[in-house]
């Protein structure tokens, strides 16, 4: 199962990458974990940390690798009791403890060696002081490929003060990394701001989220769904965001988001960094940009139009802010490529109000003061674009339409216009000032596939992909405009 496949800018799996074998997780990790890394798996009780850790362990044992699973919070008989119902829990792969017939872990096949360091056992046998020393000896003696400690929280309860904890964890992590051993530490969420988050190479957070609609008033409002996200991953790319998962007899399974396109073969946005975040335009997709002032979106708009025309696409444009009224202003704002495209019928300019003279040739006009003026736009545009061999991208500045977007009529017009053009196979890009389009927000969410926010903070312009099918990141990026060209920098 693939959540995202072959998105631009995503790192691919290399020879030093360790797959997890957990459905959907390797896609979030863009191939897997760096070999030798120390990974923190954090979450509240009942989130499935132990299930995920065992699933990882038996996956690698089945591939002929050696795994040491150290249980510090549950004695082994309890681990066996609860895990025996899981389909991947194979007694034939267990070394020691539960499976007494597996007496020689040095034989050349994969196994999971279970080690009981539960609190009662540790206190009785006075293992607290030399816990890390004992683990190091086993890793060395057995040539362990993967180490799992479930959980590090129990150990921390018995190891000195914060300075001692940091020192021991840091030295231990460095040692297992040098050994080439990939280490998974589970921790209760209450430990989330502690030593491990600072020292580990990767953090996978398990949690939960409200899954009923925000406007819901029924009993489903208390329903929550399990979520997983990669918060930190040193040395390679990963997908951002929170993803739903479930726990079944087969273990953890991450659910792919809705409307995922496995192979996006649409047009480029013209902004490579934005393509890397979203995968670019897809045919019939509906985009909306919330803006905070004319820049940086003005430069982004010009770059997107220029890329579409150079790629041989057709463009429908309604953007009064660009001030295009004739061939002179057209070339001034969009360059000679736009002028040639307009003459070839690949650029349709939409103007508001009566059209005077021979301004631009391929023109659609409308008047909001006339009944149904806006409503007639979609059929007029589709009639002009029908039968063409190239695709079309439509750009609409909602502010220029002159509507009060908190009215029911305006919301219906927006939905009808966007949906009709998308149904005709066009990619539709709308934009509006954040304040101006506030009344339209629920309709935008319902009738768009991608939502991008741009705003200014002090000296910086920022951009965030808020909604997109399979977006690589939902985190804010700084926007740089250099001679009209847009680049994005992750914060």
C-alpha positions in Angstrom: 0.0 0.0 0.0 1.3 3.4 -1.0 0.2 6.6 0.6 2.4 8.8 -1.5 4.5 7.6 -4.5 7.3 9.4 -6.4 6.5 12.9 -5.2 9.1 15.4 -6.3 11.6 16.3 -3.7 11.1 13.2 -1.5 14.1 11.2 -0.6 14.2 7.7 -1.9 15.3 4.6 0.1 19.0 3.9 0.1 21.1 1.0 1.1 21.5 2.4 4.7 17.7 2.7 5.1 15.8 0.3 7.4 12.2 -0.5 6.5 9.7 -0.9 9.3 7.4 -3.4 7.6 4.4 -1.5 9.0 1.8 -0.6 6.4 1.9 3.1 5.6 4.7 4.0 8.0 7.6 3.5 5.5 5.7 6.0 3.2 5.6 8.6 6.0 9.3 8.0 6.6 10.0 8.3 2.8 11.4 4.8 2.6 12.3 3.9 6.2 14.6 4.8 9.1 18.4 5.6 8.8 20.3 2.5 9.8 21.8 2.8 13.3 19.5 5.6 14.3 17.8 5.8 17.7 14.0 6.3 17.4 11.6 7.5 20.1 8.1 6.1 19.8 5.9 8.2 22.1 2.3 8.0 23.0 -0.3 7.7 25.7 -1.3 4.3 27.3 -3.2 2.1 24.9 -1.9 3.9 21.8 -0.3 0.7 20.5 3.4 1.4 21.2 4.1 -2.2 22.2 2.2 -3.6 19.3 4.2 -1.4 16.8 7.4 -2.4 18.5 6.6 -6.1 18.3 5.5 -5.8 14.7 8.8 -4.1 13.8 10.7 -6.8 15.7 9.0 -9.9 14.1 9.2 -8.3 10.6 13.0 -8.0 10.9 13.4 -11.5 12.5 11.4 -13.0 9.6 14.0 -11.4 7.2 16.9 -13.2 8.9 17.9 -10.4 11.3 18.6 -10.5 15.0 16.4 -8.5 17.3 16.7 -7.9 21.1 13.4 -6.9 22.7 13.8 -5.6 26.2 10.6 -5.4 28.2 10.9 -3.1 31.2 7.2 -2.5 32.0 5.6 -6.0 31.6 7.0 -9.4 32.6 7.4 -11.7 29.6 4.5 -14.0 30.4 2.2 -11.0 30.1 3.8 -9.9 26.8 3.2 -13.4 25.5 -0.4 -13.5 26.7 -1.4 -10.3 25.0 0.7 -10.7 21.9 -0.2 -14.3 21.1 -3.4 -13.3 19.3 -1.4 -11.1 16.8 -0.9 -12.8 13.4 2.8 -11.9 13.2 3.7 -13.2 16.7 5.6 -16.3 15.7 6.9 -18.5 18.5 9.3 -20.2 16.2 11.2 -16.9 15.9 11.5 -16.3 19.6 14.8 -17.0 21.4 14.8 -17.7 25.1 12.3 -16.9 27.8 9.0 -18.1 26.3 10.3 -20.5 23.7 12.7 -22.8 25.7 13.3 -25.0 22.6 15.1 -22.1 20.9 18.3 -22.6 22.8 21.0 -21.3 20.5 20.6 -17.7 19.4 23.9 -17.9 17.5 22.5 -20.1 14.7 22.4 -18.3 11.4 18.7 -17.3 11.2 16.7 -14.4 12.3 15.1 -14.3 15.8 13.6 -12.1 18.5 15.4 -12.5 21.8 13.0 -11.4 24.6 14.7 -10.1 27.8 12.7 -9.4 31.0 13.9 -6.2 32.7 10.5 -5.4 34.1 10.6 -3.4 37.3 10.0 -6.2 39.7 12.7 -8.3 38.1 15.2 -5.4 38.0 14.7 -4.5 41.7 14.9 -8.1 42.8 18.1 -8.8 40.9 19.6 -5.3 41.4 19.9 -4.6 37.7 19.1 -0.9 38.0 22.6 0.3 38.1 24.0 -1.6 35.2 21.0 -1.8 32.9 22.7 -0.1 30.0 25.9 -2.1 30.6 24.0 -5.4 30.4 22.2 -4.4 27.2 25.5 -3.4 25.6 27.0 -6.8 26.4 24.1 -8.6 24.8 24.1 -6.4 21.7 27.9 -7.1 21.3 27.8 -10.8 22.1 24.8 -11.5 19.9 25.7 -9.1 17.0 22.2 -7.6 17.4 20.8 -5.7 14.4 17.8 -4.1 16.1 17.3 -3.2 19.8 13.9 -2.4 21.3 13.4 -1.0 24.8 9.8 -1.0 25.9 9.7 1.3 27.7 12.4 3.8 28.5 10.0 5.5 30.9 10.3 2.7 33.4 14.1 2.9 33.4 14.1 6.6 33.8 12.0 6.2 37.0 15.0 4.4 38.6 18.0 6.3 37.1 19.2 9.2 39.3 18.6 12.8 38.4 18.1 14.5 35.0 21.8 15.0 34.4 22.5 11.2 35.0 19.6 10.3 32.6 20.9 12.6 29.9 24.5 11.3 30.2 23.5 7.6 30.2 21.0 8.0 27.3 23.5 10.0 25.2 26.4 7.6 25.7 24.1 4.6 25.1 22.6 6.0 21.9 26.0 6.9 20.6 27.3 3.4 21.3 24.5 1.5 19.6 24.7 3.8 16.6 28.4 3.0 16.2 27.5 -0.7 16.4 25.1 -0.2 13.4 22.2 -1.2 15.7 18.9 0.5 15.0 17.2 1.2 18.3 13.6 1.8 19.1 12.7 3.3 22.5 9.0 3.6 23.6 8.0 6.2 26.1 4.8 7.5 27.7 3.6 10.8 26.4 4.2 12.4 29.7 7.9 12.0 28.9 7.3 14.0 25.7 9.4 17.0 26.6 12.2 15.0 28.3 15.7 13.8 27.5 14.8 11.3 24.8 13.1 13.9 22.5 16.3 15.9 22.6 18.8 13.1 22.1 17.1 10.7 19.7 17.5 10.8 16.0 13.8 10.3 15.2 10.5 10.8 16.9 7.2 9.0 16.0 4.3 10.4 18.0 1.1 8.4 18.5 -2.0 10.2 19.7 -5.7 10.9 19.0 -7.9 13.5 17.4 -11.6 14.5 17.3 -13.1 12.9 14.2 -16.6 14.2 14.2 -17.4 17.4 12.2 -16.7 20.7 14.0 -20.4 21.7 13.7 -21.6 18.3 15.0 -23.8 18.4 18.1 -24.7 14.7 18.3 -23.2 12.0 20.5 -20.4 11.3 17.9 -18.7 14.5 19.0 -16.9 12.5 21.7 -15.5 10.0 19.1 -11.8 10.1 18.7 -9.5 8.4 16.2 -5.9 7.3 16.6 -3.3 9.4 14.9 0.4 8.9 14.0 3.0 11.5 12.8 6.7 11.7 12.2 7.8 14.7 14.3 11.6 14.4 13.8 13.9 12.5 11.4 17.5 13.4 11.2 19.3 12.9 7.9 16.4 12.4 5.5 13.1 13.6 4.4 9.7 12.6 5.8 6.1 13.4 5.4 4.5 15.9 7.8 1.0 15.9 9.2 -1.1 13.6 11.3 -2.4 10.3 9.8 -5.1 8.0 11.1 -4.3 4.4 12.0 -6.0 1.4 13.4 -4.9 -1.7 15.4 -6.1 -5.1 14.1 -5.0 -8.7 14.5 -2.3 -7.9 11.9 -0.9 -5.0 13.9 -0.7 -1.3 13.1 -2.1 -0.1 9.8 -1.9 3.6 8.7 -4.9 4.6 6.7 -4.3 6.5 3.4 -5.9 9.9 3.3 -8.9 10.4 1.0 -8.5 11.4 -2.7 -4.9 10.2 -2.9 -3.5 10.2 -6.4 -0.8 7.6 -6.6 0.8 9.0 -9.7 0.3 12.7 -10.3 0.8 13.5 -13.9 -0.6 17.0 -13.9 1.0 20.3 -14.9 3.7 22.1 -12.9 2.6 25.1 -10.8 5.7 26.8 -12.2 7.1 27.0 -8.7 9.3 24.0 -8.2 9.3 24.2 -4.4 5.5 24.3 -4.4 5.4 21.3 -6.7 7.6 19.5 -4.2 5.1 20.2 -1.5 1.9 19.4 -3.4 2.8 17.4 -6.5 1.7 20.2 -8.8 -1.6 20.8 -10.6 -3.8 17.8 -11.6 -6.5 17.9 -14.2 -9.8 19.0 -12.8 -8.3 19.9 -9.4 -9.6 23.0 -7.5 -7.1 25.2 -5.7 -7.6 28.2 -3.5 -5.0 30.7 -2.2 -5.8 32.8 0.9 -3.6 35.9 0.6 -2.6 38.8 2.9 -1.9 41.6 0.5 -0.9 41.5 -3.1 2.5 39.9 -2.4 3.9 37.4 -2.6 0.8 36.0 -4.4 1.1 38.5 -7.3 4.6 37.2 -8.2 3.3 33.6 -7.7 0.4 34.2 -10.0 2.6 35.6 -12.8 5.0 32.6 -12.4 2.1 30.1 -12.5 0.6 31.7 -15.7 4.0 31.9 -17.4 4.7 28.2 -16.7 1.2 27.1 -18.0 1.6 29.1 -21.2 5.2 27.8 -21.8 3.9 24.3 -21.3 1.4 24.7 -24.0 -1.6 24.9 -21.7 -4.6 27.2 -22.2 -5.2 29.9 -19.5 -8.4 31.6 -18.5 -7.6 34.7 -16.4 -9.6 37.0 -14.3 -7.3 39.2 -12.3 -8.2 42.9 -12.2 -5.3 43.6 -9.9 -2.9 43.0 -12.8 -4.5 45.9 -14.7 -4.7 44.1 -18.0 -6.9 46.1 -20.4 -5.2 45.9 -23.8 -2.3 44.2 -25.6 0.2 46.7 -24.2 -0.7 46.1 -20.5 -1.0 42.3 -21.3 2.7 42.2 -22.5 3.8 44.5 -19.7 2.3 42.3 -17.0 2.8 38.8 -18.4 5.4 39.1 -21.1 5.5 38.3 -24.9 4.6 34.6 -24.3 1.2 35.8 -23.1 0.7 38.0 -26.1 1.4 35.1 -28.5 -0.8 32.8 -26.5 -3.7 35.3 -26.7 -3.4 35.5 -30.5 -3.3 31.7 -30.7 -6.5 31.4 -28.6 -4.8 29.9 -25.6 -5.3 32.9 -23.3 -8.8 34.0 -22.5 -9.1 37.2 -20.5 -12.2 37.7 -18.4 -13.2 41.3 -17.9 -15.9 42.8 -15.6 -18.4 45.1 -17.2 -18.9 46.1 -20.9 -16.0 45.5 -23.2 -14.9 48.5 -25.2 -13.4 48.3 -28.7 -10.9 45.6 -29.8 -9.2 45.4 -26.4 -7.9 41.9 -26.4 -9.7 39.6 -28.8 -10.6 36.5 -26.8 -12.7 38.0 -24.1 -15.5 36.9 -21.8 -17.3 39.8 -20.0 -19.9 39.8 -17.3 -21.7 42.4 -15.2 -22.6 41.7 -11.6 -25.3 44.3 -11.7 -27.2 42.1 -14.2 -29.2 39.2 -12.9 -27.2 36.0 -13.3 -24.1 37.8 -14.5 -21.7 35.7 -12.6 -23.7 32.6 -13.1 -23.3 32.8 -16.9 -19.5 32.7 -16.7 -19.0 29.0 -16.5 -21.0 28.1 -19.7 -19.4 30.9 -21.7 -15.9 29.8 -20.7 -16.5 26.1 -21.3 -18.0 26.9 -24.8 -14.8 28.8 -25.7 -12.5 26.1 -24.4 -14.3 23.0 -25.6 -12.7 20.8 -28.3 -9.2 22.2 -27.7 -6.3 19.7 -27.7 -4.5 21.2 -24.8 -5.6 21.5 -21.2 -6.8 24.6 -19.4 -6.0 26.3 -16.2 -8.4 29.0 -14.9 -7.3 31.8 -12.5 -9.9 33.8 -10.7 -9.4 36.7 -8.3 -12.5 36.5 -6.1 -12.2 40.1 -4.8 -12.5 41.4 -8.4 -15.9 39.7 -8.8 -17.4 42.3 -6.5 -19.5 40.0 -4.4 -20.2 40.1 -0.7 -18.9 36.6 0.1 -20.9 36.2 3.4 -24.1 35.9 1.4 -25.7 32.6 0.5 -26.0 33.8 -3.2 -22.2 34.4 -3.4 -21.3 31.1 -1.9 -23.6 29.3 -4.4 -22.1 31.2 -7.3 -18.5 30.3 -6.2 -19.4 26.7 -5.7 -21.2 26.5 -9.1 -18.4 28.3 -11.0 -15.6 26.2 -9.5 -17.3 22.9 -9.7 -18.6 23.5 -13.3 -15.1 24.4 -14.6 -13.5 21.5 -12.8 -16.1 19.1 -14.2 -15.2 20.3 -17.7 -11.6 19.2 -17.0 -10.1 22.5 -16.1 -7.7 23.1 -13.2 -9.3 26.0 -11.3 -7.2 28.4 -9.2 -9.0 31.0 -7.0 -7.6 33.6 -4.7 -8.9 36.1 -2.2 -7.6 38.3 0.7 -7.9 36.4 3.9 -10.3 39.0 5.4 -12.3 39.6 2.2 -13.0 35.9 1.8 -13.7 35.0 5.4 -17.4 34.5 4.8 -16.6 32.1 2.0 -14.3 29.8 4.2 -16.7 26.9 4.7 -17.6 26.8 1.0 -13.9 27.0 0.0 -13.1 24.0 2.3 -16.0 22.0 0.8 -15.4 22.8 -2.9 -11.6 22.8 -3.2 -9.0 20.1 -3.2 -6.0 22.3 -2.2 -5.9 25.3 0.1 -2.7 27.4 0.4 -2.3 30.3 2.9 0.2 33.2 2.3 0.7 36.0 4.8 3.3 38.4 6.1 5.0 38.3 9.5 7.3 41.2 10.2 9.9 41.2 7.4 8.9 37.8 6.1 6.3 36.4 3.7 5.2 32.9 4.7 3.3 30.1 2.9 1.6 27.1 4.3 -0.2 24.2 2.4 -3.2 23.8 4.6 -5.1 21.2 2.6 -3.9 19.0 -0.3 -4.2 15.4 -1.4 -1.0 13.8 0.0 0.9 17.0 0.8 4.5 16.4 1.8 4.4 19.1 4.5 1.8 21.3 6.2 4.4 23.3 7.9 5.0 27.0 7.2 7.7 28.0 4.7 9.4 31.3 4.2 8.8 32.8 0.7 11.6 34.5 -1.2 10.9 36.5 -4.4 14.1 37.0 -6.4 13.6 38.9 -9.7 10.0 37.6 -9.8 11.0 34.0 -9.2 9.5 32.2 -6.1 11.4 29.9 -3.8 10.3 28.4 -0.5 12.5 27.7 2.5 11.4 25.4 5.3 11.5 27.0 8.7 
